[in-house]
Amino acid sequence: MIEKISLANLPTKISKLERLSKEWGVNLFIKRDDQTGSEISGNKIRKLEYLLKIALDENCDTLITTGGIQSNHCRATAASAALLGLKCELLLRVGDVPKIEGNYFLDKLFGASINFCNADEYRESRDKIMSEIGERLEKDAGRRCFIIPEGASNAAGSLGYFDAMREIVSQERASGLYFDTVAVAVGSGGTYSGLCTANKELGLKKRVLGFAVASDREYFTEKINKINNEAAKLARLISQFSREDIEINDKYIGEGYAISRPEELEFISYIASKEALVLDPVYTGKAMFGLYNEIKEGNVPLGANVLFIHTGGIFGLFPKQEQFRF
């Protein structure tokens, strides 16, 4: 494995959701990657630890990355930059003029410089725009820039969740448990990739079930397969990886990325009232909603030991609070 820095609070704990387990008919556990930190909370910091090590080794003084206006990844990057004494440039996708709230508020609080793009620019040109920002800063301000892809989802970043799967195995051994299924939200592919490659490389034979929250199954299968194979070369893994290693469920995207349906918000309220567990509307809410429905439809066996990875996102919940019905 390549080296990384250490910023996250690890290992994150695994707890059983007792009431939901009884209601749903499976043994439902949750891995609290929402507790990797406070300012840096969520899954992104595991991936960033590898990328930040590269940035520091290359003597970079500015991080550049991109995401939606309420991006957990951008907030974690901005916080990490402040923690390490680096500058941060964010390229955020917006429609209307955004309210300063949630993750966007924290981006500003951490001192990040904000650049905006529209949905078309984000979809077609985000990497090009980030490169242009970096070139301008290097030319005009003498900065040394390091570009981090959307979600920190590349070969190096995915190794953070290769490590997470090894962490899970260690926790299984300590507790005497074995998780048949590991479920996680999929927004940019890097988290799923790390879990997937570790599952095969370590011979774990788990079902790694990814719930898409944005693009469809074909898009993520292609992207994750590419990351898997690049990560295998980078980390010198022995296994051969293919599309058949990947299981993405795209039935619960709903109306689209970061758009919440009433039934999804009601489900988030239901989970919170049952287990004092707060899911976010963009990632974990949709993924847990998907897992619940797959269990009810018989696509996850009754009595299975299921581990759901809570990837964080609590700050993105607050801009949605007026949509909840109490």
Backbone hydrogen bonds, N-H to C=O, Kabsch-Sander energy under -0.5 kcal/mol:
donor,donor_aa,acceptor,acceptor_aa,energy
5,I,49,E,-1.9
7,L,5,I,-0.6
9,N,36,T,-3.2
10,L,8,A,-1.0
15,S,30,I,-2.2
17,L,28,L,-3.1
18,E,16,K,-1.2
21,S,17,L,-2.3
22,K,18,E,-1.8
23,E,19,R,-2.0
24,W,20,L,-2.9
25,G,21,S,-1.8
26,V,21,S,-0.6
27,N,304,A,-2.8
28,L,26,V,-1.1
29,F,27,N,-0.6
29,F,306,V,-3.3
30,I,15,S,-2.9
31,K,308,F,-2.5
32,R,13,K,-2.6
32,R,30,I,-0.6
33,D,31,K,-2.1
35,Q,32,R,-1.8
36,T,33,D,-0.9
41,S,38,S,-1.2
42,G,33,D,-1.0
43,N,311,T,-1.9
45,I,42,G,-0.5
46,R,43,N,-1.0
47,K,43,N,-0.9
48,L,44,K,-2.8
49,E,45,I,-2.0
50,Y,46,R,-0.5
50,Y,47,K,-0.9
51,L,47,K,-1.4
52,L,48,L,-3.5
53,K,49,E,-1.0
54,I,50,Y,-1.4
55,A,51,L,-2.3
56,L,52,L,-2.6
57,D,53,K,-2.3
58,E,54,I,-1.7
59,N,56,L,-1.7
60,C,55,A,-2.5
61,D,144,R,-2.4
62,T,144,R,-1.6
63,L,87,K,-2.8
64,I,146,F,-2.5
65,T,89,E,-1.9
67,G,91,L,-1.9
69,I,93,R,-1.0
71,S,68,G,-2.0
75,R,71,S,-1.8
76,A,72,N,-2.6
77,T,73,H,-2.4
78,A,74,C,-2.8
79,A,75,R,-2.4
80,S,76,A,-2.3
81,A,77,T,-2.5
82,A,78,A,-2.1
83,L,79,A,-2.3
84,L,80,S,-1.9
85,G,81,A,-0.7
85,G,82,A,-0.7
86,L,81,A,-3.1
87,K,61,D,-2.8
89,E,63,L,-3.1
90,L,113,S,-3.0
91,L,65,T,-2.2
92,L,90,L,-0.6
92,L,115,N,-3.1
93,R,67,G,-2.2
94,V,117,C,-2.4
95,G,96,D,-0.5
101,E,99,K,-1.4
104,Y,101,E,-1.1
105,F,101,E,-1.0
106,L,102,G,-1.7
107,D,103,N,-2.6
108,K,104,Y,-1.8
109,L,105,F,-2.2
110,F,106,L,-2.4
111,G,108,K,-1.5
112,A,107,D,-2.1
113,S,88,C,-2.8
115,N,90,L,-3.0
117,C,92,L,-2.0
122,Y,118,N,-2.6
123,R,119,A,-2.4
124,E,120,D,-2.5
125,S,121,E,-2.8
126,R,122,Y,-0.9
129,I,125,S,-2.8
130,M,126,R,-2.3
131,S,127,D,-2.1
132,E,128,K,-2.2
133,I,129,I,-2.3
134,G,130,M,-2.4
135,E,131,S,-2.6
136,R,132,E,-2.3
137,L,133,I,-2.3
138,E,134,G,-2.3
139,K,135,E,-2.1
140,D,136,R,-3.1
141,A,137,L,-1.8
142,G,138,E,-0.5
143,R,137,L,-1.8
145,C,143,R,-0.6
146,F,62,T,-2.5
148,I,64,I,-3.3
148,I,146,F,-0.5
151,G,66,T,-0.6
152,A,149,P,-2.7
153,S,150,E,-1.6
154,N,152,A,-1.3
158,S,154,N,-2.5
159,L,155,A,-0.7
159,L,156,A,-1.0
160,G,157,G,-1.9
161,Y,158,S,-1.5
162,F,158,S,-0.9
163,D,159,L,-2.3
164,A,160,G,-1.2
165,M,161,Y,-1.5
166,R,162,F,-1.7
167,E,163,D,-2.2
168,I,164,A,-2.3
169,V,165,M,-2.3
170,S,166,R,-2.1
171,Q,167,E,-2.1
172,E,168,I,-2.5
173,R,169,V,-2.3
174,A,170,S,-1.8
175,S,171,Q,-1.7
176,G,172,E,-2.1
177,L,172,E,-1.1
180,D,178,Y,-0.6
180,D,305,N,-1.4
181,T,305,N,-1.7
182,V,207,R,-2.9
183,A,181,T,-0.5
183,A,307,L,-3.0
184,V,209,L,-2.0
186,V,211,F,-2.8
187,G,185,A,-0.5
193,S,189,G,-2.3
194,G,190,G,-2.0
195,L,191,T,-1.8
196,C,192,Y,-2.7
197,T,193,S,-2.9
198,A,194,G,-2.0
199,N,195,L,-2.2
200,K,196,C,-1.8
201,E,197,T,-3.0
202,L,198,A,-2.6
203,G,200,K,-1.0
204,L,199,N,-2.3
205,K,199,N,-0.8
207,R,180,D,-2.7
208,V,206,K,-0.7
209,L,182,V,-2.6
209,L,207,R,-0.8
210,G,208,V,-0.6
210,G,247,E,-2.5
211,F,184,V,-2.6
212,A,210,G,-0.7
212,A,249,N,-2.3
213,V,186,V,-2.1
214,A,215,S,-0.5
220,F,216,D,-2.1
221,T,217,R,-2.8
222,E,218,E,-2.2
223,K,219,Y,-2.4
224,I,220,F,-3.1
225,N,221,T,-2.1
226,K,222,E,-1.7
227,I,223,K,-2.2
228,N,224,I,-3.2
229,N,225,N,-2.0
230,E,226,K,-2.0
231,A,227,I,-2.9
232,A,228,N,-2.2
233,K,229,N,-1.5
234,L,230,E,-2.3
235,A,231,A,-3.0
236,R,232,A,-0.6
237,L,232,A,-2.3
245,D,242,S,-1.7
246,I,243,R,-1.7
247,E,208,V,-0.5
249,N,210,G,-3.4
250,D,248,I,-0.6
253,I,250,D,-0.6
256,G,253,I,-1.4
259,I,256,G,-1.9
260,S,258,A,-0.5
264,E,261,R,-0.7
265,L,261,R,-1.9
266,E,262,P,-2.5
267,F,263,E,-1.6
268,I,264,E,-2.0
269,S,265,L,-2.1
270,Y,266,E,-2.3
271,I,267,F,-2.6
272,A,268,I,-2.2
273,S,269,S,-2.3
274,K,270,Y,-1.6
275,E,271,I,-2.5
276,A,272,A,-2.0
277,L,271,I,-0.7
278,V,276,A,-0.5
279,L,277,L,-0.7
285,G,280,D,-2.6
287,A,283,Y,-2.4
288,M,284,T,-2.8
289,F,285,G,-2.0
290,G,286,K,-2.2
291,L,287,A,-2.5
292,Y,288,M,-2.7
293,N,289,F,-2.0
294,E,290,G,-2.4
295,I,291,L,-2.3
296,K,292,Y,-2.3
297,E,293,N,-1.9
298,G,295,I,-1.4
299,N,294,E,-2.5
300,V,294,E,-0.8
303,G,25,G,-2.8
304,A,301,P,-1.7
306,V,27,N,-2.6
306,V,304,A,-0.8
307,L,181,T,-3.0
308,F,29,F,-2.9
308,F,306,V,-0.6
309,I,183,A,-2.6
309,I,307,L,-0.5
310,H,31,K,-2.5
310,H,308,F,-0.7
311,T,309,I,-0.9
316,G,313,G,-1.3
317,L,314,I,-1.5
318,F,314,I,-0.6
320,K,317,L,-1.5
321,Q,318,F,-1.6
323,Q,320,K,-2.2
324,F,320,K,-0.5
324,F,321,Q,-1.1
326,F,324,F,-0.6
